[in-house]
Amino acid sequence: MVVKTNIPADKLKTALVITVGRLIKQSKGPDELLGDLFTEVQKRRVYGDGKTFADLVPIGRIKTIQDDYKLERHDPEFDIREFVSRHFYDLSTTIHNKAPFHADHRRSTGSHITHLWEHLERRNRLNRGSLIALPHKYIVPGGRFNEQFYWDSYFIMLGLAADKRWHAIESMMKNYAFMIGKFGFIPTANRTYFLSRSQPPFFSYMIELLATHRGRRTYIEYLPSLLEEYRFWMRGKTKLKQTEHNAYRRVVQMEDGTLLNRYYDNKATPRPESLDEDTAAADESAERQADRMYLHLRAAAESGWDFSSRWFADQTDIKTIHTADIIPVDLNCLLYHQELLLARMHRRLLRPLTARRFKKKAERRKAAILKYCWDDKEKFFTDYNFHHQSSTKRMTLAAVFPLYEGIATDEQAAHVAKRLKKDFLKKGGLVTTLINNGQQWDGPNGWAPLQWVAIQGLRRYGYHELANDIKARWLQLNDGVYDKHYKLIEKYDVTSSSGLGGGGEYPLQDGFGWTNGVYKALQYEESLELRK
């Protein structure tokens, strides 16, 4: 007997992913599954970019591939590249096999982005290699990044909202609710090798953005997910007294008893997608334990600023990285926003006691940020080394987050604005740090998300002229690169005429999700201003 249903096949597949995905235990990462084979491929740099092999999909059973490798590797004629090509395939040639995107040179930058969204859209409803199935479509950053990345997504959503693609935003939000339900947090992206770390927590901002379109029901729908994510960042607070520095996972108890947070990772091994780079850094730093080096590298990857002098004891040397020793000002500002939003959500649901509890948490965090992250000598917000109980003294654009969240006093905001204009403002916008050391989250690079946060933070305190100047320079830089190359890129050199960013572990990527999103959001904002 055939059972007929009126439910569309697409909805049935989505429901199946949601149901089965939450029941099935997630697979291990490729480094754990493939063992020596994975290590050999990465150490011998079979691919110039370590992420390439980490993202390939095995053909057939893993055990069969391992057995074949153990048997063939002793053959004098063994060719590791040929072996990999025989046993793995590139997902981008199958389900992600989109026709090459050809830019129409007659289009403006904004029109180019609008036509690019569809090209950056993905759907994956089966676990394939390291790629984790998600029930709904999503927008990827582009280039080597074919996953739904966490903090990238917020800035992508800003652009989608400007283009009124609310359905795309809702799909991505549903994917995040799914991941929180399955994993208890939002991983860096939907890859098995990202399941030990998150990224800067912009989920509360995503909820607020979607609520501008869908209204109050958005808060009700996503409250359980936001609570679960908040618990992830605060998990382990009962174990603080058992540790040397009153720090456990992502929670740190400060000298005055206040709880603040740090970036962390639940593993202390080389990152699979950067195995060769991480092991080389550990090998060159013989005086440090390798597992501690790996933890700090992974923690920096969770920060999204991978890598930056912000995390180095010696601002020119990655081997001195000590991310997990640092209270980051941006992370704690974002968690302050979470606490405030949770208070508002509970207040709307007529839960005054819970609302008051989260409001007090937010107030305590704000006071602690002002106490520990304001460097009165530098007149600037900095990160705080809780091991040394002192400022890191690193001048970075993370300083704009207390303005973005409304935490800074008027006097502090004035000092930050003055310093930004004097030291950080360049021809093409704001430079990330004042250090040029070859790391991608240092000078001379500028990044779209930090331009957005700075512009909005300055506006919050009335510095509209400076905010508009930054916006104009940034948009002009984006337009200039587009006019020459007909693409938008991941990061820009805000000091040079070429505008092409550099540094880091991989070549400059184009696409590019958050650059597109911030450009469209600023352009949309500008069009609103013209209509006033």
C-alpha positions in Angstrom: 0.0 0.0 0.0 1.3 3.4 -1.0 0.8 6.1 1.6 0.2 9.5 0.0 1.2 12.8 1.7 0.6 16.4 0.9 3.9 17.4 2.6 6.4 18.6 0.0 9.5 16.4 -0.5 11.8 19.3 0.5 10.1 19.7 3.8 10.2 16.0 4.5 14.0 15.9 3.9 14.5 18.9 6.1 12.5 17.3 8.9 14.5 14.1 8.5 17.8 16.0 8.9 16.5 17.7 12.1 15.2 14.4 13.6 18.0 12.1 12.6 20.7 14.7 13.0 19.9 15.1 16.7 19.8 11.4 17.4 22.9 10.2 15.5 26.2 10.7 17.3 28.5 13.0 15.4 31.5 11.5 13.6 35.1 12.3 14.7 37.3 14.7 12.9 39.4 13.6 9.9 42.6 13.6 11.9 41.1 11.2 14.4 39.5 8.9 11.8 42.5 8.7 9.4 45.4 8.8 11.9 48.8 8.4 10.3 47.4 8.9 6.8 46.0 12.3 7.7 49.3 13.3 9.4 51.4 12.2 6.4 49.3 14.1 3.9 49.4 17.3 5.9 53.1 17.1 6.9 54.1 16.4 3.4 51.9 19.3 2.2 50.3 17.3 -0.5 48.0 20.3 -0.8 49.3 23.8 -0.4 46.3 24.6 1.9 45.8 22.1 4.8 42.1 22.8 4.8 41.8 21.1 1.3 42.5 17.6 2.6 40.5 18.1 5.8 37.5 18.9 3.6 37.8 16.0 1.1 35.2 13.2 1.3 36.3 9.6 1.6 35.2 7.2 -1.1 34.0 4.1 0.7 34.6 3.0 4.3 37.3 4.6 6.4 38.7 1.2 7.6 39.1 0.1 4.0 41.1 3.2 3.2 43.3 2.8 6.3 43.9 -0.9 5.4 44.9 0.1 1.8 47.2 2.8 3.1 49.0 0.4 5.6 49.5 -2.1 2.8 50.6 0.3 0.0 52.7 2.8 2.0 55.7 0.4 2.1 55.8 0.0 -1.7 58.9 1.9 -3.0 56.6 3.3 -5.8 54.0 4.6 -3.4 52.6 8.0 -4.4 50.7 9.6 -1.6 49.1 12.2 -3.9 47.8 9.4 -6.2 46.5 7.5 -3.3 44.5 10.4 -2.0 43.1 11.2 -5.4 42.0 7.5 -5.6 40.3 7.4 -2.2 38.9 10.9 -1.7 36.9 13.4 -3.7 36.3 17.2 -3.6 32.8 18.1 -2.5 32.9 21.3 -4.6 32.8 19.1 -7.7 29.6 17.4 -6.7 26.8 19.0 -4.6 28.6 22.4 -4.5 29.4 22.3 -8.2 28.1 25.7 -9.2 28.8 27.2 -12.5 31.8 29.7 -12.3 30.6 33.1 -11.3 31.4 35.7 -14.0 31.2 39.2 -12.9 29.3 41.6 -15.1 31.7 44.5 -15.4 28.7 46.8 -16.1 27.3 46.2 -12.6 28.1 48.4 -9.6 29.7 46.9 -6.5 26.3 46.7 -4.8 24.6 45.1 -7.7 27.4 42.6 -8.1 26.9 41.6 -4.4 23.1 41.2 -4.9 23.8 38.8 -7.8 26.5 37.0 -5.8 24.3 35.8 -2.9 22.9 32.9 -4.9 26.3 31.8 -6.0 27.4 31.7 -2.3 24.3 29.7 -1.3 24.8 26.0 -0.2 22.6 23.1 0.8 24.0 20.0 2.5 21.5 17.6 4.1 23.9 14.6 4.4 27.1 14.2 6.5 29.8 14.1 3.9 33.4 13.7 5.2 34.0 16.4 7.7 31.0 18.5 6.5 28.1 18.3 8.9 24.5 18.1 7.5 22.3 21.1 8.1 18.5 21.1 7.5 18.4 24.5 5.7 20.2 26.4 3.1 23.0 28.8 4.1 25.4 31.4 2.7 29.1 30.7 2.8 31.9 33.3 2.9 33.4 32.0 -0.3 36.8 30.9 -1.5 38.2 28.1 0.7 35.3 28.6 3.1 32.4 26.5 2.1 30.7 26.2 5.5 28.3 28.3 7.5 30.8 30.2 9.6 29.6 31.6 12.9 30.6 35.2 13.3 30.9 35.7 9.5 27.2 34.9 9.3 26.0 37.9 11.3 27.8 40.3 8.9 26.5 38.3 5.9 23.0 38.7 7.4 23.3 42.5 7.5 23.8 42.4 3.8 21.0 39.9 3.2 18.7 42.2 5.3 19.7 45.2 3.2 18.7 43.1 0.1 15.5 42.0 1.9 16.5 38.3 1.7 14.8 37.5 5.0 14.1 33.9 4.1 17.9 33.3 3.7 18.5 34.8 7.2 15.7 32.6 8.7 17.2 29.5 7.1 20.6 30.3 8.6 19.0 31.0 12.0 17.2 27.7 12.0 20.5 26.0 11.2 22.0 27.6 14.3 19.1 26.5 16.5 19.7 23.0 15.1 23.4 23.1 15.9 22.8 24.4 19.4 20.3 21.6 20.0 22.7 19.0 18.7 26.0 20.2 20.1 25.0 22.6 22.9 26.7 25.5 21.2 27.5 27.1 17.8 30.8 25.7 16.5 33.1 27.7 14.3 31.4 26.2 11.3 29.6 22.9 10.4 32.8 20.8 10.2 33.6 17.9 12.5 37.1 19.4 13.1 35.5 22.6 14.4 33.4 20.9 17.1 35.8 21.8 20.0 35.5 25.6 19.6 33.1 28.4 18.8 33.6 32.0 17.6 32.7 35.5 18.8 29.1 35.0 20.0 27.0 37.2 17.7 23.9 35.0 18.0 22.1 37.5 20.2 22.7 40.2 17.5 21.3 37.8 14.9 18.1 37.4 16.9 17.7 41.1 17.2 18.2 41.5 13.5 15.6 38.9 12.6 13.2 40.4 15.1 13.2 43.7 13.2 11.4 41.7 10.4 9.5 39.0 12.3 8.7 40.8 15.5 8.3 39.5 19.0 7.8 35.9 18.1 11.5 35.8 17.2 12.5 36.3 20.8 10.2 33.6 22.0 11.3 31.1 19.4 15.1 31.6 20.0 15.1 32.1 23.7 15.9 28.4 24.5 18.8 28.5 22.0 20.3 31.7 23.3 20.1 30.3 26.9 21.9 27.2 25.8 24.6 29.2 24.1 25.1 31.3 27.2 25.4 28.2 29.3 28.1 27.0 27.0 30.2 30.1 27.6 29.7 29.9 31.3 30.1 26.2 31.7 32.6 25.1 34.4 32.2 28.0 36.8 31.7 25.5 39.7 35.2 24.1 39.1 37.1 27.4 39.2 38.4 26.9 42.7 40.2 23.7 41.7 42.4 25.5 39.2 45.6 27.4 39.5 44.4 30.7 38.1 40.7 30.4 38.8 40.1 29.6 35.2 38.2 26.6 33.7 37.5 26.3 30.0 36.0 29.7 29.0 35.3 31.1 32.5 37.7 33.1 34.7 37.1 34.3 38.2 38.8 37.7 38.6 40.5 39.0 41.7 37.3 40.7 42.9 35.2 37.5 42.4 33.6 38.7 39.1 33.2 36.1 36.4 34.6 37.0 33.0 35.3 35.0 29.9 38.2 34.0 27.6 38.5 32.3 24.3 39.4 28.6 24.6 39.3 25.2 22.8 38.3 21.9 24.3 41.3 20.2 22.6 45.1 20.6 22.9 46.3 19.1 19.6 47.2 20.6 16.3 44.3 22.0 14.3 43.6 19.4 11.6 43.2 22.1 8.9 46.5 23.7 9.9 48.4 20.7 11.2 51.7 21.4 9.6 51.7 25.1 10.7 50.8 24.2 14.3 53.4 21.4 14.7 56.1 23.6 13.1 55.3 26.4 15.7 55.4 23.9 18.5 58.7 22.4 17.3 60.3 25.8 17.0 59.3 26.6 20.6 61.2 23.9 22.4 60.9 25.6 25.8 57.1 25.4 25.7 55.0 22.3 26.1 53.4 21.4 22.7 49.9 20.9 24.1 50.0 24.4 25.7 51.1 25.9 22.4 48.3 24.0 20.6 45.7 25.2 23.1 46.7 28.9 22.7 46.7 28.5 18.9 43.2 27.0 19.0 41.9 29.6 21.4 43.1 32.3 19.0 41.2 30.5 16.2 38.0 30.6 18.4 38.5 34.4 18.7 38.3 34.8 14.9 41.6 36.8 15.1 43.8 34.0 13.9 46.4 35.3 14.1 47.3 38.7 15.7 50.0 40.3 17.8 47.0 40.8 20.2 47.7 37.3 21.5 51.5 37.4 21.5 53.8 38.2 24.4 56.4 39.2 21.8 54.2 41.1 19.3 56.4 39.9 16.4 56.6 36.2 17.3 53.7 33.7 17.1 55.7 31.2 19.2 54.9 33.5 22.2 51.2 33.1 21.8 49.2 33.0 25.1 45.6 33.5 24.1 44.1 31.5 26.9 45.8 33.7 29.5 43.9 36.8 28.2 40.5 38.3 29.1 39.4 39.7 25.6 37.5 42.9 25.7 35.4 42.1 22.6 34.2 38.7 23.9 33.1 40.1 27.2 31.2 42.9 25.5 29.4 40.4 23.3 28.4 38.3 26.4 27.2 41.5 28.1 24.9 42.0 25.1 23.7 38.4 25.6 22.9 39.0 29.2 21.0 42.2 28.5 19.0 40.5 25.7 18.2 37.5 28.0 17.0 40.0 30.6 14.8 41.7 28.1 13.4 38.4 26.7 12.5 37.2 30.2 10.9 40.5 31.1 8.7 40.3 28.0 7.6 36.8 29.1 6.7 38.2 32.5 9.5 36.5 34.3 10.7 39.4 36.5 13.0 37.4 38.8 14.9 35.8 36.0 15.1 39.1 34.1 16.5 40.8 37.2 19.1 38.0 37.6 20.4 38.5 34.0 20.3 42.3 34.4 22.6 42.0 37.5 24.9 39.7 35.6 25.2 42.2 32.8 25.8 45.1 35.3 28.6 43.1 37.1 30.2 42.3 33.7 30.1 45.9 32.6 31.7 47.1 35.8 34.4 44.4 35.4 35.1 45.4 31.8 35.6 49.0 32.8 37.8 47.9 35.7 40.0 45.4 34.0 39.9 46.4 30.3 40.3 50.2 30.5 44.0 51.2 30.4 44.0 54.6 32.0 47.6 55.3 31.0 46.9 54.6 27.3 43.4 56.0 27.5 42.2 53.0 25.5 40.4 49.7 25.9 42.8 46.7 25.9 42.7 43.0 26.7 43.7 41.9 30.2 46.3 39.3 31.1 44.7 37.6 34.2 47.9 35.6 34.8 49.9 38.8 35.2 47.0 40.8 36.5 47.7 43.6 34.1 46.8 45.1 30.7 48.3 43.5 27.6 49.1 47.0 26.3 48.1 45.9 22.8 46.4 48.7 20.8 43.8 46.9 18.6 40.4 47.6 17.1 38.9 45.3 19.8 38.8 48.6 21.7 35.7 49.7 19.8 33.5 47.0 21.3 32.8 48.8 24.6 31.4 51.7 22.4 29.4 49.3 20.2 27.8 47.9 23.3 27.3 51.2 25.1 29.6 50.2 28.0 32.2 53.0 27.7 31.7 56.3 29.6 31.5 59.5 27.5 35.0 60.4 28.5 36.4 57.0 27.5 34.6 57.1 24.2 36.1 60.5 23.5 39.6 59.1 24.1 39.0 56.1 21.9 37.6 58.2 19.1 40.6 60.5 19.3 43.0 57.6 19.2 41.2 56.0 16.3 41.4 59.2 14.3 45.1 59.8 15.2 46.6 56.3 14.9 44.2 53.8 13.2 42.5 55.8 10.5 44.2 55.2 7.1 43.5 55.9 3.5 41.1 53.0 3.2 39.6 52.8 6.7 40.7 51.5 10.0 43.8 49.3 10.4 43.3 46.3 12.7 46.4 46.9 14.9 49.4 49.3 14.8 51.8 46.3 14.3 52.8 45.0 10.9 54.3 41.5 11.4 52.9 39.4 8.6 49.9 38.2 10.6 46.6 38.7 8.9 44.8 40.3 11.9 47.5 43.0 12.2 48.5 46.0 10.1 48.2 46.9 7.3 45.0 44.9 7.0 41.5 46.2 7.6 38.5 43.8 8.0 34.8 44.5 7.3 33.4 43.4 10.6 35.6 45.7 12.6 34.8 48.6 10.3 31.1 48.0 11.0 31.6 47.7 14.8 33.7 50.9 14.9 31.3 52.9 12.8 28.2 51.9 14.8 30.1 52.3 18.1 31.2 55.8 17.2 27.7 56.8 16.1 26.3 55.5 19.5 28.4 58.2 21.2 27.7 61.0 18.7 30.9 60.8 16.6 29.1 60.9 13.3 31.7 62.8 11.4 34.4 60.3 12.2 32.1 57.4 11.6 31.1 58.8 8.2 34.7 59.4 7.3 35.6 55.7 8.1 32.6 54.5 6.1 33.4 56.6 3.1 37.0 55.5 3.0 36.1 51.8 3.4 33.4 51.9 0.7 35.8 53.7 -1.6 38.5 51.1 -1.0 36.0 48.3 -1.7 34.9 50.0 -4.9 38.5 50.6 -6.0 39.4 47.0 -5.7 36.2 45.9 -7.4 36.8 48.3 -10.3 40.2 46.7 -10.9 39.5 43.1 -10.1 35.7 42.8 -10.2 35.5 41.0 -6.9 35.3 41.6 -3.2 37.9 40.1 -0.9 38.3 38.8 2.6 40.6 41.6 3.9 42.0 44.8 2.6 45.3 46.6 2.9 44.0 50.0 4.1 47.3 51.7 3.6 48.2 50.9 0.0 46.9 51.9 -3.4 46.3 48.2 -4.4 44.1 47.6 -1.4 44.8 43.9 -1.5 45.2 42.4 2.0 47.8 39.8 2.8 49.5 37.7 5.5 48.3 34.7 7.4 48.3 31.0 6.6 46.6 31.0 3.2 46.2 33.1 0.1 43.8 36.0 -0.1 40.3 34.8 -0.6 37.5 36.4 -2.6 33.8 36.0 -2.4 33.5 37.4 0.2 30.7 37.0 2.7 31.2 39.6 5.4 32.8 42.1 3.1 29.6 41.8 0.9 27.3 42.1 3.9 29.0 45.1 5.5 29.2 46.9 2.1 25.5 46.3 1.5 24.5 47.4 5.0 26.5 50.6 4.8 25.2 51.3 1.3 21.6 50.7 2.5 22.2 52.9 5.5 23.4 55.6 3.2 20.4 55.3 1.0 18.2 55.7 4.1 20.1 58.8 5.0 19.5 60.3 1.6 15.8 59.7 1.9 15.5 61.6 5.2 
